[in-house]
Amino acid sequence: MSATELGPIPSSVLDGGQIAERGSGRLILRAFARNWQARAGIGVVVLLAAFCFLGPVFYRTNQVTVNLNLKDLAPGGGNPLGTDDEGYDVLGRLMVGGQSSLELGFAVAIATTLVGTIYGAVAGIAGGIIDGIMMRVVDTLLAIPWLVLLLIMVNIFPPSLVTIIALLTLLSWLGVARLVRGEVISLRTRDFVLAARTMGATTSRIMWRHMVPNAIGVIIVNATFSIADAILALSTLSFLGLGLPPPHADWGTMLTNGLNDLFNGYWWLVYPPAVILIITIIAFSLIGDAVRDSLDVRLQRR
């Protein structure tokens, strides 16, 4: 039976996806704005971004040339947080290291979200043998310990910010793909999707106009946590001595270098990078929890 024989499809059904999306979006934004975790997390991230990117404009230090005459100075005077074993000002080092850490976190989150969303959406909407093959590829890659694979690849390719971003993206998109695929499979039998198919909408239009926007909540939650995971992964590599090469800096490298002198009494080399790293991870985790709680409010209204 054709669409003409069925008669006109009610606009309430055809536009149900967009109407539900707009209503749910407003509900999510209101719940997110009222969530104290969201306000706290966003406030901390804004302060961290200002500290890392605007701080060097007002607090100028030399973070390129080694100056052993200023080696291991205690906090005070012209160095509020002291200097490290190469004469770098620790406060200025925190600012420069934060730039690398935050840039990597956001770049990896954006790249993994794009790759994982496209891959998962294609697999979910295709179904059948195509879906089976695509997800077996994902399962195979997930079965390999990511840290072992990352260590091998870092030793093959020269470490740099771009290289580490690419490697972390290569290993991080798998979870996003599985989440998006699950959402697409649950959405493809909804009334507004079936109505769009009946009206002759192409598969690509259905995927990008109806399915991906309705799965955006899950995507955003995962992207938020991906930022924290990427920063933590960079710190792990730096702790193993495979982080960014000098004179580049990141919080993980600072923490690793400081641990070597902690028992010699140079506490200022460890505590500042450790504290700011913990605060950053907690801030992004709070934002992710707030987004997830806001989505729960939407689900409760269904």
C-alpha positions in Angstrom: 0.0 0.0 0.0 1.5 3.4 -1.0 1.6 6.6 1.0 -1.1 8.0 -1.2 -3.5 5.2 -0.4 -2.8 5.6 3.3 -3.8 9.2 3.1 -2.0 12.3 4.4 0.2 11.7 7.4 -0.7 13.9 10.3 1.8 16.7 10.8 1.9 16.0 14.5 3.4 12.6 13.7 5.7 13.8 10.9 7.0 16.7 13.0 7.0 14.7 16.2 10.8 14.3 16.2 11.4 18.1 15.8 8.8 19.1 18.4 10.0 16.5 20.9 13.5 17.6 20.3 12.8 21.3 20.9 10.7 20.6 24.0 13.3 18.2 25.4 16.1 20.7 24.6 14.4 23.4 26.6 13.8 21.0 29.5 17.4 19.9 29.5 18.7 23.5 29.4 16.6 24.5 32.4 17.6 21.4 34.4 21.3 22.0 33.5 21.1 25.6 34.5 19.7 24.7 37.9 22.2 22.0 38.6 24.9 23.2 41.0 27.4 20.7 39.5 27.0 22.3 36.1 27.6 25.8 37.5 30.6 24.7 39.6 32.2 22.7 36.8 31.7 25.4 34.1 33.0 28.1 36.5 36.1 26.1 37.3 36.8 25.4 33.6 36.4 29.1 32.7 38.9 30.0 35.5 41.3 27.4 34.4 41.1 28.6 30.7 41.7 32.2 31.9 44.6 31.1 34.1 46.3 29.1 31.3 45.7 31.4 28.3 45.4 34.8 29.8 47.8 34.3 32.7 51.0 34.4 30.6 49.9 37.8 29.3 50.1 39.3 32.7 52.7 37.0 34.3 55.6 36.7 31.9 58.2 34.1 32.4 60.9 32.4 30.3 59.6 28.8 29.6 62.1 28.1 26.8 65.6 28.7 28.1 67.0 26.6 30.9 68.5 28.7 33.7 70.3 26.5 36.3 71.2 29.6 38.4 67.5 29.7 39.4 67.4 25.9 40.1 65.1 24.6 42.8 64.3 28.0 44.4 61.6 27.8 47.2 58.4 29.8 46.7 58.6 33.5 47.5 60.0 36.7 46.1 59.7 36.8 42.3 58.7 33.2 42.1 55.4 32.7 44.0 55.5 28.9 43.5 59.3 28.5 43.2 61.3 27.1 40.4 62.0 23.6 39.2 65.2 21.7 38.6 65.8 23.4 35.3 65.2 26.9 36.6 61.7 27.3 35.1 59.2 29.3 37.1 56.6 26.8 38.4 53.6 29.2 38.2 54.4 30.1 34.6 55.0 26.4 33.9 51.6 25.6 35.2 50.1 28.1 32.8 52.0 26.9 29.7 51.5 23.2 30.7 47.7 23.9 31.1 47.5 25.1 27.5 48.9 21.8 26.1 46.7 19.8 28.4 43.4 21.7 27.7 44.1 21.9 23.9 44.7 18.1 23.8 41.6 17.4 25.9 39.3 19.4 23.7 40.9 18.3 20.5 40.6 14.6 21.3 37.0 15.0 22.5 35.9 16.8 19.3 37.8 14.3 17.0 36.5 11.2 18.8 33.0 12.5 18.9 32.9 13.2 15.2 34.5 9.9 14.2 32.5 7.8 16.7 29.2 9.5 15.8 29.6 9.0 12.1 30.8 5.4 12.4 28.1 4.4 15.0 25.3 6.2 13.1 26.2 4.5 9.8 26.4 1.1 11.5 23.1 1.5 13.4 21.0 2.7 10.4 22.5 0.2 8.0 21.9 -2.9 10.1 22.3 -6.4 8.9 25.6 -7.7 7.8 27.1 -4.2 7.4 26.4 -3.5 11.1 27.8 -6.9 12.1 31.1 -6.3 10.3 31.5 -2.8 11.5 30.9 -3.7 15.1 33.2 -6.7 15.0 35.9 -4.3 14.0 35.1 -2.2 17.1 35.0 -5.3 19.4 38.3 -6.4 18.1 40.0 -3.1 18.8 38.4 -2.9 22.2 39.8 -6.3 23.1 43.3 -4.9 22.8 44.6 -3.1 26.0 44.6 0.5 25.0 47.6 1.4 27.2 49.8 -1.3 25.7 48.8 -0.3 22.2 49.3 3.4 23.0 52.8 2.7 24.4 53.8 0.8 21.2 52.5 3.5 18.9 54.1 6.3 20.9 57.5 4.5 20.5 56.9 4.2 16.8 55.9 7.8 16.1 57.9 10.8 17.4 55.9 12.3 20.4 54.3 15.7 19.7 51.0 17.3 20.6 49.5 16.5 17.2 50.8 12.9 17.3 49.4 12.2 20.8 46.1 13.8 19.8 45.9 11.5 16.7 46.8 8.4 18.7 44.4 9.1 21.5 41.6 9.8 19.0 42.4 6.5 17.2 41.9 4.6 20.5 39.0 6.6 22.0 36.3 6.7 19.3 35.3 3.1 19.8 33.1 3.7 22.9 31.4 6.6 21.2 30.6 4.5 18.2 28.9 1.8 20.3 26.9 4.3 22.2 25.7 6.1 19.1 24.9 2.8 17.4 22.7 1.8 20.3 20.8 5.0 20.3 20.3 4.9 16.5 18.9 1.3 16.7 16.4 2.4 19.4 15.4 5.4 17.4 14.9 3.9 13.9 11.5 2.3 14.9 10.1 5.6 16.4 7.0 7.0 14.7 8.6 10.2 13.4 11.4 8.1 11.7 8.8 5.8 10.1 6.8 8.8 8.9 9.9 10.4 7.4 10.6 7.1 5.5 7.0 6.9 4.3 7.3 10.5 2.9 10.4 9.4 0.9 13.2 11.0 3.1 16.6 9.6 2.2 18.6 7.6 4.6 21.2 10.3 5.1 18.5 12.9 5.8 16.9 10.6 8.4 20.2 9.9 10.1 21.4 13.6 10.3 18.0 15.2 10.7 16.2 12.8 13.1 18.5 10.2 14.6 21.7 12.1 15.5 20.0 15.1 17.0 17.9 12.9 19.2 21.1 11.1 20.4 22.9 14.3 21.0 22.5 14.0 24.8 24.5 10.8 25.0 27.1 12.2 22.6 27.6 15.3 24.7 27.9 13.4 28.0 30.6 11.1 26.5 32.4 14.1 24.9 32.6 15.8 28.3 34.1 12.8 30.0 36.4 12.3 27.0 38.1 15.6 27.8 39.0 14.5 31.3 40.1 11.0 30.0 42.4 12.6 27.4 44.1 14.9 29.9 44.5 11.9 32.3 45.9 9.8 29.4 48.5 12.5 28.6 49.5 12.6 32.3 49.9 8.8 32.2 52.2 9.0 29.2 54.2 11.8 30.8 54.5 9.7 34.0 56.0 6.9 31.9 58.4 9.3 30.2 56.5 9.4 26.9 54.9 12.8 27.1 55.6 16.0 25.2 59.4 16.6 24.6 61.1 19.7 26.0 60.7 22.6 26.0 57.0 21.8 25.8 55.3 21.3 29.1 52.1 19.6 30.5 50.9 19.0 34.0 51.7 15.3 33.8 55.4 15.9 32.9 55.6 18.5 35.7 54.2 16.0 38.2 56.6 13.3 37.1 59.6 15.5 37.3 58.6 16.7 40.7 58.2 13.2 42.1 61.9 12.6 41.7 62.7 15.5 44.1 59.7 15.1 46.5 61.7 13.3 49.2 64.4 15.9 49.0 61.9 18.5 50.3 61.0 20.2 47.1 57.2 19.9 47.7 56.4 22.8 45.4 57.3 20.7 42.4 54.6 18.1 43.1 51.6 19.7 44.8 50.8 22.5 42.4 50.5 20.3 39.2 48.9 17.5 41.2 46.2 19.9 42.6 45.4 21.6 39.4 45.3 18.3 37.5 42.8 16.9 40.1 40.7 20.0 40.0 40.5 19.9 36.2 39.4 16.2 36.1 36.8 16.9 38.8 35.5 19.9 37.0 34.9 18.1 33.7 33.4 15.1 35.6 30.9 17.5 37.3 29.9 18.9 34.0 29.4 15.4 32.6 27.3 14.3 35.6 25.2 17.5 35.3 24.5 16.8 31.6 23.6 13.2 32.4 21.3 14.3 35.2 19.6 16.8 32.9 19.0 14.0 30.4 17.4 11.9 33.2 14.9 14.7 33.7 14.0 14.5 30.0 13.6 10.7 30.2 11.4 11.0 33.2 9.0 13.3 31.3 8.5 10.7 28.4 
